[in-house]
Amino acid sequence: MADALVLDPWGTSSIKDYTKLMQQFGIEPLSEELVKELPYAHRLIRRKIIFGHRDLGIIVKALQEGSEYAVMTGIKPSGDFHLGTKLTSEEFIYFLSLSPKARGFFAVADLEAYADNRIPLEESYQIALNNLMDMLALGLDPKRVYVYRQSEEMSVLRLAFIFSRSVTYNTLEAIYGQKPFSLYFSALVQAGDILNPQLPHNDGPKPTVVPVGADQDPHIRLTRDLASKHRDDLGFIPPAATYHKLLRDLTGQEKMSKRNPMGILYLNEGLKSAKLKVMNAYTGGRATAEEQRKMGGEPEKCVIFVELLSAHFLEDDKKLEELYWDCKTGRILCGECKARAWELISGWLRDHQARRSKMRDAAERLLTEKTF
Ligand code: SF4
C-alpha cells in the first residue's frame, strides 16, 4: 500500500487518521453496545480517548461469567512518570477494578530500556521504583498485581526463546521495519510478557487484556500471531487489547519528546515549573480577546481542553461540556480558562505527590517480593 501507515512502538509514530489506522490493521471501534456490557465506563472510554480494541469480547464474557482474567501492562523504565504513562496506568487499574477475579501482571521492561535507551539494569531498577510509587499513588492495589523485572523472569525469557523459532527475520521486519536485532529480541520478550499470565505456574490459559497506546499495536499483532501458533502446544488464548489515542504534548507537538521539556508534565514535578508549562500550553484561542469574544475559541484544537482537562483532570462530564460551550461561544477567554485549569491541576498534583511520598516501601516490596 503506497500510503500505508507505519507504526514504530519505539519511535516517532504520529497518527492523524484513526479510521484509516483501524481499517489498515483490523482494530475494531469500541462500540456503544460493547461499552454498555462493561460494569462502568472509564472517563477515557466516555471521551473516546480509548477508541478501539481487539477481542475485548473475551473480557466481557469473563466478566459476565464471573471467571478469572488477566490484565497485563508494563513500563520501560527510562524516566519519571508523565501524563502519557499516567494514561496507560489508569487503564490498567480500571480493568483490574472491574472484577475481583481480575489479576494484574506488570512487567518492568528493563531489557527493553537497555536495548532502546542503553539504560543499565541497576539504573532502571531505581527508575522503576519511582514509577511504581506513582502507580500506587494512582490507586494500584499492591495485592492485585504481580510485578517483575524482565531480566529476572526466567519463564518470560524462555518464552522469548521458544517464540524465536516461530518467527523469521522477514516477519519482524514487516511488522517493525528495519531495526537493530536487540529491539526485535525485546519484542519477543514483550510477547513473552503478554503471555506470561497464561503459563501453568500462573494458573494456565485465561483471557488477557492489554491496554496500550495505538503506536504499540505492532507488539499486539506479533503476540496474537505467536499465541495462535502456540495454541496447540501451550494452549494460549490470543490476548485482547484496547487502544488509546496518542495525545499531543503541552506545546501541541504530536509526539512527546524529552528534547522539548516544556511539552512534558511529570507527575512528581514541582508546582512552579508545572504552572509555567500549563500557562504556556498551546490553546485554541484567537489572536485577540475581541476576536475570541466574537468568534469563540476552538476547544477541539486546544491542549488545555483536550489533553489536560478532558484526558486527565476534569472528571465531571457536565462541567467539561459547559466549558466546551463557554469556549465555543466566546463566554470565556484563555487567560481565565487556564487559571481555572491550573487550580484543578495543581490540586491534583499536590494530592498525588503527597500520596506518592508515602509509597516507597510498598513500591520496594512490589519489586523485590514475589506476590500471588
Ligand atoms: S478558552 Fe480554554 S478551552 Fe477555549 S481555547 Fe482558550 S484555553 Fe482552550
Residues whose N, C-alpha, C, O or C-beta is under 5 A from the ligand:
A	BS01	SF4	T283 G284 G285 G297 E298 P299 C302 I304 F305 C327 I332 L333 C334 C337
